[in-house]
Amino acid sequence: MIQEKEVEEVREAPLLVVDHALKFMLAGNSTFTLRSVKTGVRFTYKAKRVCCKDCKLDVATYSRATKCKSCPCHAPGKPANYFVKLLVGPQNTSDYQYMGMLALNQETQKLAFITTRASRIGNEAPSVKALQFVLTCLQNGQFPPAVEIWHAGKCGMCGRKLTVPESINIGIGPECLSRM
C-alpha cells in the first residue's frame, strides 16, 4: 500500500493498459512521453483539445467561457481534434513547438496525426513517426511493442497533480474520470 508521503513524491508514471493510455492522451490537456525501450530515445508531447468557438477564451477577461464544459462539443463520444506540441528544449514548461493536429480520418473513423501550415516539424521527423505508430497501435487495441508511455504526474484533463494511487495508474483524477 502506498503511503501518503510516497504518493506526493510521484512525478510521472508509466501507462500500462491500452485503454488507460489512449484515454489519457485524449483527455484534453495531456502531457506524455514516449520512450523507446531499445534505444532510450524519448519524445514528450502536449495534446490539447480544440474547442468550438463558444468555448474559446473570452478576450475581455482572458478566462475560459463558463459554459465550456457543458458545451455540446464536449459531449461523450463526440469526435474531437487536438493540437499537438513537441518538447524541443530543456525548459519542460515552455520549450514546446507546434507539430500538428490529431484529427478524425473520415475514411477510417480513427484519429490520425496531420501536419498543418503552421507545423514546424515535418512528417518524416522521428517524433512524428513515433506518435503515429503509438496512436495506430492503441486505436487497434494493441500496446505498442518496445515503447513506454509515461504521463507527467498531472491529470490529463485538468492538469492538477495526481495524488490518488488509482489515478496515478491511469493519469486522470477521480473527478475528471467521473465526467468522462
N, C-alpha and C positions, 0 to 999 in steps of 0.2 A: 504494500500500500504506500502511495506517495504521500509524504508529509507536506504540510503547507509550505514550509521553508524551501523544500526541494522544488515545488511547483513554481515558486516565484523565480527560481533560477533558470527555468526552462526558457530558452530563447527561440529555438526552432526545433522542429521535429519532422521526421520523415512521414510521408503519407504512404501507407502500405496497401490500401484497398482501392480498387479501380473506382468504385462509386464515390468514395471519400475524396480521392484526388480530383476527379472531374468536377464534383460539386464545389470543392474549394476553389479550383481555378476559375470557375464561372460564377462565383458568389457575388461578384460585382465590384470588389475593391481588394483584390488579392495580390500578394507579393509572394512569388515562389521561385525556387531554384531547381534546375535540372542538372544533375551531375552524372557523368559517365563513370560507371564502376571500373571500366577497363582503363581509361586514360586519366581520370580525375578532372577532366575539363568540366567546368560548370558555367552555367548561364543563369542570371537572375532576371526575372521579368516582373512587370506590374501589369495586371489586366484590370481595366476599369470599364464598367458597363456604360454604354452610351444610352443616355436617357432621351426621351422625346423633348420637344420644345417647351412643353409645360413643366418639365422637371428641371430645366436649366437654371443656373444661378440667377437670382434676382439682382440685376445690375445696381439698383439703388441701394440695396442693403448688403450685397455680397454674401448672401446666405441662401441655402438651398430652399427651394419652394416648399412650403409646409405640406402641400398635398403630394409631394414626390412619391412617397412610399405607397400611397393609396391610388396612384395614377394607374390606368389600365395597362400602361407599358410595363408595369412590374407584376402583372398577373402571373401566377404559377403556370408554367408550360408555354408561356409566350416567348417566342424566339427573340433573342437579344443580340446586339452587336457589342463588341468590346474593343476599346483602344488598347494596344499593347506597346509597352516600352521595355527597353533593354538596359540593364545597368552596364555602363561603358567606362566608368571611372572609379576612383577609390572612395568617393563620398556616397555611401549607400542610401542616402536620403535624397540627394539632389542630382546625381550624375546619371540620370536616365535619358535615353534618346528614343524618340518615337520610331517604332518599327513598322507598324501597320495595324490591321484590324482582324479580329475574328468575326466572321460573318456567316450567315446561313447560306449554304450552297443549295440553290433551288432544285438541282437535279438529284442530289444525294440526300437532301434534308438533314445534313450534318454540318457542324461548324467547320469552317476552313480558314486558314490564315491567308490574308491577301495584303499585298502592299498597295499603297496609295501614292498620289503625287507628293505628299509630304513625307513619305518614308525616306529615311536616311540610310537604311540598311537594306541591301538587295536580297533577292530571292535565293541567291547562291551562297549566302553567308551561313556558316555553320550554326549560328544561333537560330536562324530561321528554319533550317532543315531539322534541327533538334526539336523545336517547338512543333513543327508539322508532324514529325514522326510520333512524338508522345501524344499529341492530340488525336491522331488517327488510331493509335493503339487503344487509348482509353475509350474512344467512342465505339470501338469494335468490341469492347468488353474485355480487353486484354491489358495486363500491366506491361509496360514497355520493358523488354529484356535489357539487362545491363544498364538501366537508368534508375537513379534515385530521384524522387520528387520530394522536396522539402518545403514546408511553409515557414514563414518568418516569425512565428510565435504570436501573431496577431490574427484576429478574426478576419476571414476573407471577405466578409460582408461589411462590417462597420469599422474595422481597423483597431478595435480595442485589444489590449493584451489578454491572452488566454490564460486562465488560471485553473479551470476545472479539468481534471485529468482526461475525461472523455472528450472534452472539447479540443484538447491538445492533440488527441489522436486523429481527429477529423479536420481540424483547422477552422472550425466555425463555432462561435459561442452558443450557449444554450438558448438565449433569447432570439438570436438571429436564426438559429436552426428551426425554432418553432414557427418562424414567419416564412420559411422557405416552402 
